[in-house]
């Protein structure tokens, strides 16, 4: 087992080199980050070295604690373990994002996905979500989002089946990043106003846990998802999608807009999707929340949300 501080620094450096920002244009095949990831994965097929390191993390305390004489060392090792786990999971999502861009590289990412779908790794990721360590939850949601969006949602159905949808995970919708002052709205599009006054949602261009969970849920009803998957999701996980509307008026403008546009394009505009499923989701409670959101947005923006207004009008017919 490598020295923990050294391993954390080395993996953090590699992760930073491979990171793709949210609003960054599509990378060309010869981008340095893709080439670096490709060269590394060819020396470690399926990211075997990362998975091996991830496996040995839990063995650190078994190896070192018998030799510890200081009472605070168990806490020290636990913190180091969590730090290393965070970097490993974060690096996984960066690699998947890179290999998802171009078709020739997708087999590299698919091999990683197949391993992540094994029960031992799914259980470990879901354990992180059930825990109280915010950084572990954050990087785990980033990884699940990368898994769901990989290659246009190629393995999205398997992701939905392996993710833990129990009531304990609903806490993620309450985990916002707290901040004050003028904070950059990281989901805003080019040409839009990028700053929202006193918005506590984002910091340093990073998405918070709530927003990542919302993006993950929306991926299953996205226009890239087949109607069969949308049907399955609405039949089995409708409550998870409906829960997004609770507190949505407290989110930034771009998150509100993203949610409404995704539901409009992915659900209401899907003519193959049963109308009973649509009406079952957009019930009186949801439409009441939508009206509150539209009233809230009208106070901060002059933009008109034609799609959601049309959705409400059609539903009321």
Residue frames relative to the residue before (quaternion, step in Angstrom):
aa qw qx qy qz dx dy dz
X 1.0000 0.0000 0.0000 0.0000 0.00 0.00 0.00
X 0.4029 -0.7302 0.4896 0.2544 3.63 -0.67 1.03
X 0.6464 -0.4896 0.3985 0.4285 3.54 -1.28 0.36
X 0.5128 -0.6984 0.4049 0.2921 3.58 -0.70 1.08
X 0.6700 0.4806 -0.3358 0.4553 3.67 0.75 -0.85
X 0.6519 0.5132 -0.3197 0.4577 3.60 0.98 -0.83
X 0.6590 0.5117 -0.3123 0.4543 3.58 0.92 -0.87
X 0.6487 0.5159 -0.3217 0.4578 3.59 0.96 -0.84
X 0.6710 0.4983 -0.2996 0.4601 3.59 0.89 -0.90
X 0.6692 0.5049 -0.3044 0.4524 3.58 0.93 -0.90
X 0.6983 0.4619 -0.2752 0.4725 3.60 0.87 -0.92
X 0.6137 0.5386 -0.3458 0.4623 3.58 1.10 -0.66
X 0.6397 0.5218 -0.3151 0.4683 3.56 1.01 -0.82
X 0.6592 0.4965 -0.3020 0.4772 3.58 0.97 -0.86
X 0.6419 0.5229 -0.3258 0.4564 3.59 0.95 -0.82
X 0.6589 0.5128 -0.3110 0.4540 3.58 0.93 -0.88
X 0.6507 0.5151 -0.3147 0.4607 3.58 1.07 -0.70
X 0.7427 0.4192 -0.2132 0.4767 3.59 1.10 -0.69
X 0.4825 0.7039 -0.4230 0.3047 3.60 1.24 -0.17
X 0.1528 -0.7461 0.6426 0.0837 3.54 -1.11 0.87
X 0.3846 -0.7410 0.5029 0.2238 3.58 -0.68 1.06
X 0.6760 -0.5457 0.3238 0.3748 3.53 -1.20 0.67
X 0.7915 0.3125 -0.1533 0.5023 3.61 0.81 -0.99
X 0.3967 0.7330 -0.4721 0.2871 3.59 1.22 0.27
X 0.5283 -0.6324 0.4549 0.3376 3.64 -0.97 0.78
X 0.6703 -0.4944 0.3654 0.4156 3.56 -1.27 0.41
X 0.3968 -0.7329 0.5040 0.2268 3.57 -0.81 1.00
X 0.4486 -0.6666 0.5184 0.2926 3.61 -1.04 0.72
X 0.6644 -0.5289 0.3418 0.4025 3.63 -1.15 0.45
X 0.7290 0.4220 -0.2457 0.4797 3.58 1.09 -0.62
X 0.3046 0.7535 -0.5234 0.2559 3.58 1.20 0.39
X 0.5865 -0.6325 0.3846 0.3287 3.54 -0.97 0.88
X 0.6399 0.5339 -0.3282 0.4448 3.58 1.04 -0.71
X 0.6590 0.4893 -0.3088 0.4806 3.57 0.99 -0.81
X 0.6530 0.5104 -0.3198 0.4591 3.58 0.96 -0.82
X 0.6442 0.5164 -0.3219 0.4634 3.57 1.00 -0.83
X 0.6649 0.4915 -0.3039 0.4733 3.60 0.92 -0.88
X 0.6475 0.5265 -0.3138 0.4529 3.58 1.00 -0.82
X 0.6637 0.5001 -0.3023 0.4669 3.57 0.95 -0.89
X 0.6716 0.4953 -0.3067 0.4579 3.57 0.98 -0.82
X 0.6839 0.4942 -0.3035 0.4426 3.60 0.86 -0.93
X 0.6133 0.5487 -0.3544 0.4440 3.60 1.12 -0.50
X 0.6682 0.4553 -0.2984 0.5071 3.58 1.21 -0.43
X 0.7688 0.1805 -0.1097 0.6036 3.58 1.29 -0.37
X 0.1874 -0.8331 0.5091 0.1080 3.62 0.38 1.21
X 0.8320 0.1470 -0.1365 0.5173 3.54 -0.92 0.96
X 0.4844 -0.6765 0.4171 0.3657 3.58 1.30 0.35
X 0.1085 0.8480 -0.5108 0.0905 3.56 1.07 0.79
X 0.6343 0.5424 -0.3407 0.4329 3.58 0.98 -0.80
X 0.6508 0.5132 -0.3190 0.4598 3.58 0.99 -0.79
X 0.6718 0.4861 -0.2999 0.4716 3.57 0.91 -0.88
X 0.6241 0.5273 -0.3410 0.4648 3.60 1.04 -0.71
X 0.6514 0.5036 -0.3088 0.4761 3.56 0.99 -0.85
X 0.6353 0.5364 -0.3137 0.4585 3.55 0.99 -0.86
X 0.6458 0.5280 -0.3112 0.4554 3.57 1.06 -0.79
X 0.7269 0.4593 -0.2461 0.4474 3.57 0.93 -0.90
X 0.4682 0.6963 -0.4465 0.3110 3.60 1.22 -0.30
X 0.7013 0.4794 -0.2724 0.4518 3.59 0.89 -0.92
X 0.6372 0.5353 -0.3305 0.4452 3.58 1.25 -0.23
X 0.4546 0.7195 -0.4394 0.2875 3.57 1.27 -0.22
X 0.6838 0.4853 -0.3012 0.4540 3.57 0.84 -0.94
X 0.6256 0.5437 -0.3449 0.4406 3.58 1.05 -0.71
X 0.6845 0.4859 -0.2806 0.4655 3.56 1.10 -0.73
X 0.8047 0.3586 -0.1566 0.4464 3.55 0.81 -1.04
X 0.6171 0.6109 -0.3670 0.3337 3.59 0.94 -0.76
X 0.6053 0.5511 -0.3937 0.4182 3.68 0.96 -0.55
X 0.7134 0.4345 -0.2552 0.4870 3.59 1.18 -0.51
X 0.5187 0.6530 -0.4101 0.3692 3.59 1.30 0.01
X 0.1709 -0.7965 0.5747 0.0789 3.55 -0.89 0.96
X 0.6481 0.5051 -0.3213 0.4707 3.60 1.22 -0.36
X 0.5118 -0.6841 0.4236 0.3009 3.62 -0.88 0.90
X 0.7030 0.4634 -0.2798 0.4612 3.61 1.12 -0.55
X 0.4431 0.7132 -0.4527 0.3002 3.62 1.21 0.03
X 0.6021 0.5449 -0.3936 0.4309 3.68 0.90 -0.60
X 0.6499 0.4945 -0.3178 0.4818 3.58 0.97 -0.80
X 0.6281 0.5461 -0.3298 0.4456 3.58 1.00 -0.84
X 0.6898 0.4704 -0.2863 0.4700 3.59 0.85 -0.92
X 0.6184 0.5404 -0.3498 0.4508 3.58 1.04 -0.73
X 0.6541 0.5089 -0.3120 0.4645 3.59 0.95 -0.87
X 0.6510 0.5083 -0.3130 0.4689 3.58 1.00 -0.82
X 0.6301 0.5388 -0.3284 0.4525 3.56 1.00 -0.82
X 0.6759 0.4868 -0.2934 0.4692 3.56 0.87 -0.96
X 0.6357 0.5363 -0.3283 0.4478 3.57 1.02 -0.78
X 0.6706 0.4842 -0.2930 0.4795 3.57 0.98 -0.84
X 0.6258 0.5305 -0.3352 0.4633 3.59 1.02 -0.75
X 0.6327 0.5413 -0.3245 0.4487 3.57 0.97 -0.87
X 0.6862 0.4812 -0.2902 0.4619 3.59 0.86 -0.94
X 0.6398 0.5283 -0.3308 0.4496 3.60 0.97 -0.82
X 0.6835 0.4747 -0.2892 0.4732 3.60 0.85 -0.95
X 0.6433 0.5242 -0.3160 0.4598 3.57 1.00 -0.83
X 0.6476 0.5150 -0.3125 0.4665 3.57 1.00 -0.82
X 0.6000 0.5670 -0.3500 0.4427 3.59 1.06 -0.73
X 0.6857 0.4820 -0.2916 0.4609 3.58 0.87 -0.94
X 0.6199 0.5386 -0.3424 0.4565 3.60 1.04 -0.72
X 0.6661 0.5023 -0.2983 0.4637 3.57 0.94 -0.91
X 0.6515 0.5094 -0.3181 0.4636 3.60 0.94 -0.84
X 0.6381 0.5303 -0.3295 0.4506 3.58 0.97 -0.80
X 0.6681 0.5002 -0.3000 0.4621 3.58 0.99 -0.80
X 0.7247 0.4345 -0.2490 0.4733 3.59 0.89 -0.92
X 0.5823 0.5891 -0.3699 0.4208 3.59 1.26 -0.11
X 0.5854 0.6519 -0.3550 0.3260 3.56 1.16 -0.60
X 0.8215 0.1501 -0.0368 0.5489 3.59 0.76 -1.06
X 0.5977 -0.6370 0.3659 0.3209 3.54 -0.90 1.01
X 0.6605 0.5172 -0.3445 0.4214 3.69 0.81 -0.79
X 0.6986 0.4636 -0.2725 0.4719 3.60 1.15 -0.56
X 0.5060 0.7023 -0.4040 0.2958 3.59 1.19 -0.35
X 0.5891 0.5622 -0.3962 0.4242 3.68 0.98 -0.51
X 0.5935 0.5553 -0.3711 0.4491 3.60 1.11 -0.61
X 0.7027 0.4567 -0.2655 0.4766 3.56 0.88 -0.95
X 0.6179 0.5579 -0.3488 0.4305 3.58 1.05 -0.72
X 0.6212 0.5369 -0.3405 0.4581 3.58 1.05 -0.70
X 0.6421 0.5063 -0.3179 0.4799 3.59 1.07 -0.74
X 0.6411 0.5370 -0.3169 0.4475 3.56 0.99 -0.87
X 0.6383 0.5392 -0.3303 0.4389 3.58 0.91 -0.90
X 0.6621 0.4851 -0.3071 0.4816 3.58 1.04 -0.73
X 0.6505 0.5246 -0.3179 0.4479 3.58 0.97 -0.84
X 0.6507 0.5313 -0.3139 0.4425 3.58 1.13 -0.59
X 0.4867 0.6498 -0.4442 0.3790 3.59 1.24 -0.16
X 0.6328 -0.5901 0.3379 0.3704 3.62 -0.96 0.82
X 0.6529 0.5436 -0.3405 0.4029 3.60 0.90 -0.83
X 0.7077 0.4406 -0.2638 0.4852 3.58 1.04 -0.77
X 0.6081 0.5335 -0.3516 0.4711 3.60 1.05 -0.66
X 0.6515 0.5157 -0.3120 0.4608 3.55 0.98 -0.86
X 0.6482 0.5176 -0.3217 0.4566 3.58 0.99 -0.81
X 0.6600 0.5013 -0.3077 0.4674 3.60 0.94 -0.88
X 0.6761 0.4872 -0.2978 0.4657 3.58 0.92 -0.87
X 0.5922 0.5527 -0.3603 0.4627 3.58 1.16 -0.56
X 0.6167 0.5355 -0.3418 0.4649 3.58 1.03 -0.74
X 0.6640 0.5125 -0.3066 0.4499 3.60 0.96 -0.87
X 0.6802 0.4814 -0.2825 0.4751 3.57 1.10 -0.65
X 0.5980 0.6026 -0.3489 0.3969 3.56 1.25 -0.34
X 0.5295 -0.6355 0.4746 0.3008 3.52 -1.37 -0.14
X 0.5165 0.6321 -0.4223 0.3941 3.59 1.28 0.01
X 0.3636 -0.7943 0.4420 0.2039 3.58 -0.21 1.30
X 0.6477 0.5208 -0.3341 0.4445 3.60 0.97 -0.75
X 0.6335 0.5186 -0.3294 0.4703 3.59 1.04 -0.74
X 0.6425 0.5093 -0.3191 0.4754 3.59 1.00 -0.80
X 0.6481 0.5439 -0.3123 0.4319 3.57 0.94 -0.92
X 0.7259 0.4241 -0.2585 0.4758 3.60 0.74 -1.02
X 0.6020 0.5527 -0.3615 0.4487 3.59 1.13 -0.57
X 0.6612 0.4825 -0.3070 0.4856 3.58 0.99 -0.79
X 0.6013 0.5353 -0.3618 0.4701 3.59 1.07 -0.60
X 0.6636 0.5003 -0.3044 0.4656 3.56 0.97 -0.85
X 0.6588 0.4978 -0.3176 0.4661 3.61 0.89 -0.86
X 0.6351 0.5195 -0.3281 0.4681 3.60 1.03 -0.74
X 0.6484 0.5035 -0.3091 0.4800 3.58 1.02 -0.81
X 0.6385 0.5246 -0.3217 0.4621 3.59 1.04 -0.77
X 0.6817 0.4951 -0.2897 0.4541 3.58 0.95 -0.86
X 0.7424 0.4069 -0.2205 0.4843 3.57 1.01 -0.79
X 0.4199 0.7347 -0.4590 0.2707 3.60 1.25 -0.15
X 0.8585 -0.0138 -0.0306 0.5117 3.56 -0.92 1.02
X 0.6983 -0.4882 0.2733 0.4464 3.56 0.94 0.90
X 0.6866 -0.4906 0.2788 0.4584 3.58 1.15 0.56
X 0.1925 0.8372 -0.4937 0.1356 3.56 1.18 0.56
X 0.7915 0.2269 -0.1089 0.5569 3.58 1.00 -0.84
X 0.2396 0.8262 -0.4857 0.1556 3.58 1.19 0.49
X 0.6258 0.5461 -0.3452 0.4370 3.58 0.98 -0.74
X 0.6603 0.4926 -0.3068 0.4766 3.57 0.97 -0.85
X 0.6141 0.5462 -0.3453 0.4532 3.58 1.04 -0.75
X 0.6516 0.5177 -0.3131 0.4577 3.57 0.95 -0.89
X 0.6904 0.4876 -0.2760 0.4576 3.58 1.01 -0.79
X 0.7193 0.4396 -0.2558 0.4732 3.60 1.10 -0.60
X 0.5752 0.5942 -0.3826 0.4120 3.60 1.18 -0.45
X 0.4165 -0.6897 0.5303 0.2640 3.57 -1.11 0.69
X 0.1194 -0.8242 0.5532 0.0202 3.57 -0.59 1.19
X 0.3543 0.7591 -0.4943 0.2324 3.60 1.14 0.37
X 0.7233 -0.4690 0.3007 0.4079 3.54 -1.31 0.22
X 0.5712 0.6083 -0.3854 0.3940 3.59 1.15 -0.51
X 0.6600 0.5215 -0.3109 0.4424 3.57 1.09 -0.66
X 0.5303 0.6444 -0.4100 0.3681 3.60 1.18 -0.41
X 0.5301 0.6346 -0.4053 0.3900 3.60 1.22 -0.37
X 0.5508 0.6420 -0.3913 0.3623 3.59 1.15 -0.52
X 0.6264 0.5494 -0.3395 0.4364 3.58 1.11 -0.61
X 0.6806 0.4575 -0.2874 0.4949 3.59 1.24 -0.24
X 0.6015 0.5864 -0.3487 0.4156 3.58 1.26 -0.15
X 0.0643 0.7999 -0.5841 0.1216 3.52 0.10 1.39
X 0.4605 -0.6329 0.5319 0.3231 3.54 -1.22 0.44
X 0.2885 -0.7770 0.5415 0.1405 3.52 -0.74 1.08
X 0.2024 0.7662 -0.5904 0.1528 3.54 -1.00 0.85
X 0.2648 -0.7556 0.5769 0.1618 3.52 -1.27 0.19
X 0.7182 0.4425 -0.3289 0.4244 3.49 -1.32 0.36
X 0.7062 -0.4415 0.3495 0.4292 3.53 -1.31 -0.41
X 0.0069 -0.8311 0.5510 -0.0745 3.57 -0.36 1.30
X 0.5275 -0.6670 0.4302 0.3029 3.55 -0.92 0.94
X 0.3354 -0.7216 0.5748 0.1905 3.55 -0.97 0.94
X 0.2489 -0.8507 0.4438 0.1317 3.56 0.04 1.31
X 0.6687 0.4809 -0.3208 0.4676 3.62 1.18 -0.24
X 0.4558 0.6990 -0.4543 0.3119 3.59 1.23 -0.07
X 0.4105 -0.7283 0.5019 0.2219 3.54 -1.06 0.74
X 0.6516 -0.4986 0.3718 0.4343 3.60 -1.20 0.37
X 0.7666 0.3349 -0.2610 0.4818 3.55 -0.95 0.90
X 0.6478 0.4788 -0.3267 0.4944 3.58 1.24 -0.31
X 0.6022 -0.5189 0.4448 0.4125 3.53 -1.26 0.33
X 0.2990 -0.8127 0.4795 0.1420 3.57 -0.60 1.13
X 0.7491 0.3900 -0.2176 0.4892 3.60 1.15 -0.34
X 0.1331 -0.7630 0.6295 0.0623 3.52 -1.06 0.87
X 0.4140 -0.7295 0.4768 0.2631 3.64 -0.62 1.04
X 0.8685 0.0507 -0.0613 0.4893 3.54 -1.06 0.86
X 0.3607 0.7206 -0.5102 0.3005 3.56 1.01 0.80
X 0.2320 -0.8173 0.5122 0.1258 3.64 -0.50 1.09
X 0.4467 0.7514 -0.4139 0.2539 3.60 1.23 0.25
X 0.8423 0.1534 -0.0207 0.5163 3.55 0.81 -0.96
X 0.0525 -0.7868 0.6149 0.0106 3.52 -1.23 0.49
X 0.8528 0.0177 -0.0448 0.5199 3.56 -0.89 0.98
X 0.6350 -0.5857 0.3120 0.3954 3.57 1.02 0.88
X 0.5374 0.5915 -0.4244 0.4257 3.61 1.10 0.63
X 0.4272 -0.6843 0.5258 0.2698 3.57 -1.03 0.78
X 0.3944 -0.7036 0.5313 0.2591 3.56 -1.06 0.69
X 0.7302 -0.4510 0.2893 0.4238 3.56 -1.33 0.23
X 0.6340 0.5354 -0.3403 0.4422 3.60 0.91 -0.85
X 0.6911 0.4824 -0.2894 0.4537 3.58 0.80 -0.99
X 0.6338 0.5206 -0.3329 0.4653 3.59 0.99 -0.73
X 0.6568 0.4991 -0.3105 0.4723 3.58 0.98 -0.82
X 0.6230 0.5288 -0.3300 0.4725 3.59 1.06 -0.75
X 0.6521 0.5069 -0.3099 0.4709 3.60 0.93 -0.89
X 0.6392 0.5312 -0.3190 0.4555 3.56 1.02 -0.83
X 0.6619 0.4972 -0.3042 0.4713 3.59 0.89 -0.90
X 0.6777 0.5096 -0.2931 0.4417 3.59 0.89 -0.93
X 0.5657 0.6203 -0.3926 0.3756 3.59 1.11 -0.55
X 0.6680 0.5196 -0.3063 0.4358 3.61 1.10 -0.61
X 0.7312 0.3214 -0.2281 0.5568 3.59 1.26 -0.18
X 0.3475 0.7510 -0.4832 0.2860 3.55 1.25 0.40
X 0.6400 -0.5299 0.3905 0.3963 3.56 -1.25 0.36
X 0.6342 0.5304 -0.3323 0.4540 3.60 1.20 -0.42
X 0.6053 0.5441 -0.3611 0.4551 3.60 1.26 -0.21
X 0.4760 -0.6638 0.4859 0.3110 3.62 -0.94 0.78
X 0.6439 -0.5431 0.3773 0.3849 3.56 -1.19 0.55
X 0.6102 0.5667 -0.3529 0.4265 3.59 1.05 -0.71
X 0.6679 0.4813 -0.3015 0.4810 3.59 1.02 -0.79
X 0.6204 0.5301 -0.3412 0.4666 3.59 1.01 -0.75
X 0.6410 0.5257 -0.3183 0.4598 3.55 0.97 -0.87
X 0.6632 0.5028 -0.2999 0.4663 3.56 0.90 -0.93
X 0.6650 0.5078 -0.3075 0.4532 3.57 0.94 -0.88
X 0.6820 0.4798 -0.2970 0.4652 3.60 0.90 -0.85
X 0.6591 0.5057 -0.3099 0.4624 3.58 1.08 -0.67
X 0.7785 0.3552 -0.1725 0.4879 3.57 1.02 -0.79
X 0.8258 0.2069 -0.0564 0.5215 3.60 0.99 -0.85
X 0.1937 0.8188 -0.5207 0.1449 3.58 1.09 0.62
X 0.6304 0.5584 -0.3374 0.4207 3.58 1.02 -0.78
X 0.6257 0.5412 -0.3373 0.4492 3.59 1.06 -0.73
X 0.6698 0.4815 -0.2930 0.4834 3.57 0.99 -0.82
X 0.6550 0.5117 -0.3163 0.4573 3.60 0.94 -0.82
X 0.6248 0.5676 -0.3383 0.4160 3.59 1.08 -0.70
X 0.5293 0.6388 -0.4067 0.3827 3.59 1.20 -0.42
X 0.6586 0.5396 -0.3143 0.4199 3.58 1.04 -0.76
X 0.5800 0.5702 -0.3860 0.4352 3.57 1.17 -0.40
X 0.8258 0.1232 -0.1260 0.5358 3.56 -0.52 1.16
X 0.3999 0.7372 -0.4724 0.2708 3.60 1.24 0.09
X 0.6154 0.5619 -0.3509 0.4270 3.60 1.10 -0.64
X 0.6377 0.5175 -0.3284 0.4666 3.59 1.25 -0.26
X 0.5656 0.6016 -0.3811 0.4159 3.58 1.28 -0.15
X 0.6527 -0.5078 0.3842 0.4106 3.54 -1.30 0.19
X 0.6959 -0.4812 0.3411 0.4096 3.53 -1.27 0.42
X 0.6992 0.4916 -0.2904 0.4303 3.57 0.81 -0.97
X 0.6315 0.5140 -0.3428 0.4685 3.60 1.07 -0.64
X 0.6282 0.5249 -0.3279 0.4715 3.58 0.98 -0.84
X 0.6716 0.4988 -0.2935 0.4625 3.55 0.88 -0.96
X 0.6463 0.5319 -0.3206 0.4433 3.56 0.94 -0.89
X 0.6558 0.5150 -0.3152 0.4531 3.59 0.90 -0.91
X 0.7006 0.4726 -0.2782 0.4565 3.58 0.81 -0.98
X 0.6624 0.4977 -0.3116 0.4652 3.59 0.98 -0.77
X 0.6408 0.5204 -0.3298 0.4580 3.59 1.00 -0.78
X 0.6760 0.4791 -0.2971 0.4746 3.58 0.95 -0.84
X 0.6325 0.5267 -0.3296 0.4625 3.54 1.06 -0.71
X 0.7493 0.4086 -0.2288 0.4683 3.57 0.74 -1.03
X 0.7507 0.4332 -0.2265 0.4444 3.57 0.92 -0.90
X 0.7807 0.3135 -0.1663 0.5143 3.59 1.04 -0.72
X 0.7734 0.3896 -0.2353 0.4413 3.55 0.36 -1.23
X 0.7158 0.4406 -0.2572 0.4768 3.62 1.01 -0.70
X 0.5397 0.5975 -0.4127 0.4260 3.61 1.25 -0.02
X 0.2609 -0.8131 0.5029 0.1337 3.57 -0.19 1.29
X 0.6257 0.5489 -0.3382 0.4390 3.59 1.21 -0.37
X 0.6008 0.5703 -0.3497 0.4375 3.55 1.24 -0.40
X 0.5319 -0.6556 0.4340 0.3144 3.57 -0.88 0.97
X 0.5041 -0.6703 0.4590 0.2932 3.53 -0.95 0.91
X 0.5960 0.5766 -0.3675 0.4211 3.59 1.06 -0.62
X 0.6390 0.5141 -0.3247 0.4712 3.59 1.08 -0.69
X 0.6383 0.5214 -0.3251 0.4636 3.57 1.04 -0.78
X 0.6855 0.4749 -0.2846 0.4727 3.56 0.85 -0.97
X 0.6172 0.5596 -0.3391 0.4370 3.57 1.08 -0.70
X 0.6770 0.4543 -0.2872 0.5029 3.57 1.15 -0.62
X 0.7610 0.3414 -0.1914 0.5174 3.58 0.77 -1.03
X 0.1034 0.8115 -0.5613 0.1254 3.54 0.50 1.21
X 0.7694 -0.3750 0.2486 0.4534 3.55 -1.31 -0.07
X 0.6398 0.5348 -0.3264 0.4451 3.58 1.02 -0.78
X 0.6674 0.4948 -0.3016 0.4678 3.56 0.91 -0.93
X 0.6721 0.4917 -0.3047 0.4623 3.60 0.88 -0.90
X 0.6024 0.5394 -0.3560 0.4684 3.59 1.10 -0.59
X 0.6500 0.4973 -0.3095 0.4842 3.57 1.03 -0.79
X 0.6249 0.5369 -0.3392 0.4541 3.58 1.03 -0.76
X 0.6426 0.5203 -0.3235 0.4602 3.59 0.98 -0.82
X 0.6410 0.5112 -0.3219 0.4735 3.58 1.02 -0.77
X 0.6465 0.5235 -0.3150 0.4570 3.56 1.02 -0.85
X 0.6614 0.5044 -0.3071 0.4624 3.59 0.92 -0.89
X 0.6383 0.5120 -0.3228 0.4756 3.57 1.04 -0.75
X 0.6476 0.5150 -0.3119 0.4670 3.56 1.05 -0.81
X 0.6769 0.4982 -0.2963 0.4537 3.58 0.88 -0.95
X 0.6298 0.5558 -0.3439 0.4197 3.59 0.98 -0.76
X 0.6470 0.5210 -0.3220 0.4542 3.56 1.19 -0.47
X 0.7677 0.3571 -0.1990 0.4935 3.58 1.13 -0.52
X 0.7804 0.2001 -0.1155 0.5810 3.58 1.25 -0.32
X 0.3881 -0.7049 0.5414 0.2436 3.56 -1.17 0.56
X 0.4541 0.6848 -0.4514 0.3479 3.58 1.29 -0.08
X 0.2793 -0.7461 0.5828 0.1599 3.56 -1.14 0.68
X 0.2880 -0.7564 0.5651 0.1598 3.57 -0.80 1.05
X 0.1755 -0.8301 0.5218 0.0889 3.57 0.12 1.24
X 0.6465 0.5445 -0.3332 0.4178 3.61 0.94 -0.83
X 0.7033 0.4405 -0.3007 0.4700 3.65 0.71 -0.90
X 0.6293 0.5271 -0.3504 0.4509 3.60 1.02 -0.69
X 0.6453 0.5063 -0.3119 0.4795 3.55 1.03 -0.80
X 0.6054 0.5590 -0.3412 0.4523 3.58 1.07 -0.79
X 0.6815 0.4860 -0.2915 0.4629 3.56 0.86 -0.94
X 0.6525 0.5242 -0.3153 0.4472 3.55 0.99 -0.88
X 0.6762 0.4917 -0.2967 0.4614 3.56 0.92 -0.89
X 0.6533 0.5249 -0.3238 0.4391 3.57 1.00 -0.80
X 0.6853 0.4945 -0.2815 0.4545 3.56 1.06 -0.72
X 0.5170 0.6460 -0.4288 0.3627 3.61 1.19 -0.19
